[in-house]
Structure formats: C-alpha cells, structure tokens
Amino acid sequence: MTVPTVLAVIPARGGSKGVPGKNLSPVAGIPLVARAVRACLGAPAVTDVVVSTDDPAIADAARAFGAEAVRRPAELSGDTASSESAVLHAMDAFEATHGRAADVVLLVQCTSPFITADEVDETARRITEGAADTAFTAAPSHGFLWRETSGNGAGATGVNHDKAHRPRRQDREPEYLETGAVYAMAAHGFRTHRHRFFGRTELVVTDPARVLEIDDPHDLARARALAPLLDTPVTPTAGDIDAVVLDFDGTQTDDRVHIDADGREFVSVHRGDGLGIAALRRAGVPLLILSSEQNPVVAARARKLRIPVLHGVDRKDLALKQWCDEQGVDPQRVLYAGNDVNDLPCFHLVGWPVAVGSAHDSVRAAARAVTDTPGGSGAIREIAAWLLGPELTIPEPRTS
C-alpha cells in the first residue's frame, strides 16, 4: 500500500505589525515557528514539513528544528496576501524539489502556540482515510452570542439564541469555534478550488483551554504564562546539549549575601552542585560560569570547580554569543541556567534556557525546562542528572 504524501505547510512571514518578530518570539524557550514545526513532525500521518517565509532568520529556525524552508516571493509576503496563496506556492516548490506530488496538504498556523501533534495527525487522517475533503480544528462553545443593532432602536439582539429563552448549558447542543490552528485539504481539490474549504468538511474537536491565537503583545504574554500549565514537561538529554553555561547568584546560590563588618561578602553553595559540575566536566561537556557581578567569590568558586568564568559582564548575551563563537558551539545546543530577569537575553539566545525552581515568574515562563530544586539547593546537580542520568554515571571523556 502506497503511503500518501502529507505535506504540512507553515506560513511564517517576517513582518508583523501587532508583534514585531512574532513568529520568532519564544514561548517556553521555543520560537513560535519551531513549536508548530515540532507539532507537525510529531504527527505520524505527516510525511513532510515546510515553512514558507520571506525571512532568513525564520528559515534558519525552521531548518534547525527539522523542517524544510521555502522562500516566499515578495508579492506573496504582504499584509494582503492570503494564506492559501502561500500554501499553493509552497506546494509548487515542494513538488519541484522532490519530484512527487502532495496527496494531502495542511495549513498550520504558528500563531497558535498550543497545537498538539495529535491534533495535526487527526486533522490529516480525516483526509487520508477518506472521511472528508477538508477538515479543521474547532473548539466547542456554549456561549450566547449577541449583535449590536444600530439605527433602528432595537438595541442588542441574540445571534445564536432567542433572548427570551435561555436554555441551560446541558440542554444546548454545542457550537464550534474555528481555532485557526490546523486545516487539512485533499491536495487536488485544493488546487482546483484554491480555498481551504470545499466538498465535505469535518471538524476535529480540540480542548478550548488550548485555544489561543497570538495577534498582539497581550496574547503573547498570556501564551508565556500558560505554557508551564499546558506544555508537556521536557528535560534535555546529553544528545541535545554541547555546552552548559551557568549563572551564579540565585542559580548556584540561594541569592542571599552575608556581609561581615569589613564589608566582605559570603554566599552559600551546595555540595551537590559541585558534584554535578565535576561530573559534567569529566564527561567532556564545555562549561562556563557567566555573571554580571564582579565579585571575588564568583572567581573563587570557579577556581574550586576548575571551570572558566566571565564575570562583571554588562551584556551577558553578547558575552555568551562571543564565547560560543570562540568555542565553536551552536547557541541552539547550549543549556543556559538562570534565575532572574537579567538572564532573559541569554534565554532568548540559546536552545535550552533552563530556570531553577526559585526563579522569577517571568524567567520560569521563558524557560524550556524548570528544575524542581531551587537555586543554591542542588539545582545544578539536578540538571547534571538530566544529562548524565540520575546516578551521574561518568562516561569516558570526549575525544576530538
């Protein structure tokens, strides 16, 4: 039996008036475009994933997360260009490159950050299994809709109900809200009709709690706040990481400072963190302590741990980028652990931003993973266990 070619197309323009750089904006440490790519790649029915974009940075992000990128021409990249036109162009480019036609095409919007692989898969299967010509994700609603009537003195009128009759929720059949997240179409019919709806259309019912479209900065803020509640927790493994960079205050300490009568500062660190760092060092993982504080305590701790340190740094993200360049490390394969808002620029640079359990709420929201352990209480030991295993089995050192 021939497996149908199911092509998922993710339109992702570089320009956005409501949220500049929207499609590269991270939610839980992952750019929106990459979240959509990840959902599509996780759907068994999907055979190919393409991001249609006019922006080289978006194309790079798409490729980094495993998708192909199709350069969209300027005439299809403006505010008035339809999503259908971008999908048709991506289909042409895909078929010219691969020499095979798509049987089913999906339109997947990266502005819906909580798309799941199951939703993508089910929407595609409605077409591949012959149940429908088109399908889309929709959320059930029992809401009463109203319309304001102007000019005739009638006031507001009910749209989906008689305002004189208010049935209970359990007595009403649900209506369905188009989520805007995933659409699937039989490819031949889509080429013929040049529209996402034709023939028999079916709904793929989704969880209303996961429905959010990002159109303005407030939507993006809500997505970041909801991500720790809606995303499946993930932690990196050794295969995901090429280097580990650690903040100091509040990450390797509990963020408290003890000062004696002579003004000397003392901090508390955790022996378990030292064990974890030693295990990572022996495993050959490049390590760095990066701190904005110019403090002899930081330097002394780095010497004790036998790892390099950059401290007294005003722009931690620039220092981190330079260090990555010098080490020949892709920032997308760097784990950066931090706890406070001055770590956020570094979070936006690396592929694995990690917040310690005691981190500021905004830092936790921006993290791709969060430790159970607070800073200064063994959080780095926990991170080392993610990478090396809970027993911190120390492999042979890496060889070049």
N, C-alpha and C positions, 0 to 999 in steps of 0.2 A: 504494500500500500504506500503510495506516494505521500510524503508529509507536506502539507500545504505551506507555502511561504507566507508567513505572517509578519508584516513589516510595521513596526511601531515608529511613528514619526512624532518627534517632539519639537514644535516650533519654539524658538527662543531668540527673539530679536535682541540686539544690544541696546537699543534705545527704549527708555521708559520714562514718561513724564511724571507719573504718580510716585514711583520709587526708582530713582536713578540706579542703574546697575542691578535692577531687580533680579534677573534670572541667575546672577552670580551671588546673590545675597545668601549668607549661610543661615540655616535653621538647624539647630543641634549640631553645628560644626560641619554641615554638608551643604554646598550650594544648591539652590532650588533645582537647577537643571540636573544636577547629579542625583538628587533624590528621585526625580522622575526616571532617569536612566536606570537607577538601581531597581525601581519597582518593575520596569519593563523587562530587565534582564532576569528578574526573579520569577517571571511568569512562564511556565513550561510551554504554553502554546505559542509564545513569541519566538520567532527564529532570527530576526534581525532588528536592530535598534539604530535609528538615525536621528541626529539632532540637526535641524535646519536653522542656520543662523547667519547673520551678517557680521558677527563679532568674533575676531580671532581668539580672544580670551575665553569666550563661551565654547568655541570649538575645541580649544585645548582642554578645558574642563570635561567636556563630553568624552573626549578620547581617553583622558586619564581614568575615567570611571567605566570604560569599556564599550562605549558607543562609537559609531561612525559619525562623521560630521560632513554635512553638505553645505557649501557656501551658497547663501541665498542672494540673488541679484538685488540691486538697489530698488528696482521697480516693484519688488515683492516684499520690501522691508519697511515701508512707510506705515503710518498710523491707519491708513485706509485699506491696506492690503488685507485680504481675507485669509483666515487660517486654511481654507480649502485650497487657495492658490499655492500656499507654501507646501501643503501636502502633495499636491499634484506635481509640483516641481521636484520635491524630494523623491517621489516615485520614479519620475523620469531619470533622475540622476542615479538612483539605486539600480534600476534595471539596465542602464547603460554601463555601469561599472561591473555588475555581477553577471550580466547576460542571462538573467532569468526574471520572470515577471512575478509580482506580488499577487497572491490569491486573495489575501485579506489585508487591509490597511487600517491602522489605528491612528487616531489623533489623540495624543496625550499631552495635557497641559501641565507645564511645570509650575504654574502659579497655584496649583492645588497641592500643597506640600504633604498631605497625609494620604496620598494614593497608596494602596497596597498592591503587592504582586498578585494576590488572589483576585482583586477587582479587575486588574488588567487581564488576567488569564480568563476569567469568566466572561468578560465582555468579548474577547476574541473568540472564545469557544461557541458563543451563540451563533457566530457566522460560520466557523469551520464545521460545525456539526449540523448545519442546515436549518437551525431553528428560526433564523431571521436573515434579512438582507442588511439591516443596520441595527445597532444596539448602543446603548449609552448608560452611564451610571446615573442613578437618581436616588434621592433620599425621600423617605415617606414623610408626609406632613399632615397634621390635623388642624392646621391653623386656619382661622377665619380671615379671609382677605376682604379689603374694602377699597372703594374708589371714591375720591372726592369728586363731586359733581358741581361744576361751576356754571353760573349764568342763569340757572332756571329755578333757583331757590329750593332745590330738592335736598341739598346737603349731601352727606355721605351715603352711599348705597353698598350693599353686600355684593361681592363678586361671585363667590362660590357658595353662598348661602342666602336664605331668606332671613332678614334681620328680625323678623317677628317670630322665628322658630329657631331655637338654639339647642340642637340635639347634643347629648353627651358625647364625649370623645369616643367611648366604646360603641356608640350607636352609629358612628360615621365611618364610611369607607375612607381609607387614606387617599390623599392625592400625592403626587410625586414632584419633587423639585429637581430639575436638571442641575447636576452638580458642576458641570463644566470640566470635569476631570478627564474622563475617558470616553471616546467614541470609537466604534468599530464599524467598518463598511466592507461589503464584498467589493473587491478592487475593480472588477469590470463595471459593475453598476455605478461605482463612484466616478469612474472616468466618463461614463455616459451622462450621468445627471449633474456631475460637478458640484454635488452638495452632500452633506453628511447624513441626510435623511431621505430615504426612498424605499419603496417596497414595504415589506413587513418590518416593523420596528419593535424591538423588545427592550424592556428595562432590566438593568442589573441593579438590584436594590442594595444600597450601601448604608452604613451607620451614619445617622445625622450628626453625631458628635464629631465625626472626622471631616465634615464638610466645611471648607474654608477656601475662599479664593482671595489671593493677595492682589489688591488693587491700590492700596495706599500704605503709608508707614504704620498706621494703626493695625492694619491686618497683619503686617509682618511682625509687629510686636506681639500680637496675640498668638501667632504661629510659634514664635520662640518660647512663649510662656506655656503653651500647650504641649510642645514636643516632649518634655520629660514625662508627661502623662500618657501620651498616645503612641510614642515610638516604642518599639521593642528594644529593651536594653541590649547594647552590644559592647563588647570589650575587644581590644586588638589582641592579636597573637604575634609571635615572633616574625611570622611571614609578612605581616603588614608594616613592620617598622624597620627603618635603617638607622635611626638615631633617637636618643631621648634627651630632651632639654628640660631643665627643672628650674622653676622659680625658687626663691629661698624663703623669704619672710612669709609666713602664713601657709606655706606649702611643705617645707621641711621643718618648720617651727609652728607653734600654736598662735603666732602673730603677736605674742606678748614680749616685751623687753624689760629686763631688770637692770636698773642703773644704780651703781654704788655712789658713795659720797664724792668720789673723784670724777664722776661722770662716765665711768667705764660701763659698757653695755654687756649684758649677758643674756643668752637665749637658751631655751631647752630644745634638744633634738631627740629623736627616737632611735634607739639602737637597731630596731628592726629595719629602719630606712637605710642605715649603714650596711646592713646585711644584704638588702635588696640591691643597693647600688654596687656593692662589691661583686655580687653575682652577675649583674649586667656587664660590669667592666670585664670580668673574667670570660664572659661569653663573647667578648669582642664587640659589644654594642658601643658605638661612639656616644659619649656623654658630655654634657655641659651644664654648669650652673650659670644662670643668667639673672642678674639682679640689678634693679635701679639704685639700690643703696650702695654707697661707697663705704664699706664697713670692714674692719679687720676681722670681725667674727666670721663673715662670709668667706674671706680668703683663708682663714684658718680651717674652717670646715672643709673647704675644697682640698686643701693640702692633706688633711686627715683621710679624706675619701680617695685621694690620688686621682682627681679628675679636674679638668680645666674649668676656669671661672672667668666670666666677664661681669664686672660689677661697676657701679657708678655710671650706668648707661641711661641716657635720657630717652632715647628711642629704642626700646627693646626689639621692636620688629625689624628695624634697619640693621641692628647688630646681629640678630638672628639670621636674617637674609644673607648678610656678608659671611657669617660663619658657615652657613650651608654651602655657599659658593666655594669657599675655601676648602671645605671638606669633600666637595663633590657629591653632596647629598641633596636629593629632591625634597623640597619642603613638604610635599604631599606625603612623604614617607617618614615624616618626623612626628614623634609624640612630644607635645609640649604640655607640661603640668603646671597649673597656676591656680590662683585663688581670688584675685581681685581685679578691679576694672582696668588697671594698668597692664594686665595680661591680655586684654581683649584684642589689641592689634596683632599680637603673636598668634592668638587663636584663629584669626582670620587668614593667617599666612600658611599654617600647617594643615596637614591632612588629618591629624589626630589630636585635636585640642581636648585636654582632659582637665576637669575640675576636681579638686579634692572635696571631700564631703562637707567641709565647713566653708566652702567658697561663697562669695556674694551671689545673690539670686541671679543677677544678670550674667554672671560668669557660668553658673550652672546651666542657664538657659542656652548659652552659646556653645556649650561643650558637646562633644560627640560621645563622651563617656564620663561618668562621675564615680569616684571611689566611694565605697561605703564608709571608709575611715576618714576622720578629719585630718587636716594638716597638722603635722607635729606629733601625730599619734600612730604613725606607721602607714600613711597613705602611699608613700613611695614603695614600701615593701609590698603593698597590695598591687601596685602597677607592675612591679617586677614579677610577681606571681602570675599576672595575666600573660606576660610574655614568656616566662620560663617554666611555668607550671607551679602549682601550689607548694610543692616541696622544694622549689628553687633548685631543681636539678641543673647543675652547671655543665653545659656541653664543652667540647673541646674548643679552644679559641679559634676564631675565624682565620683563614689564611687568604692572602690576596692572590 
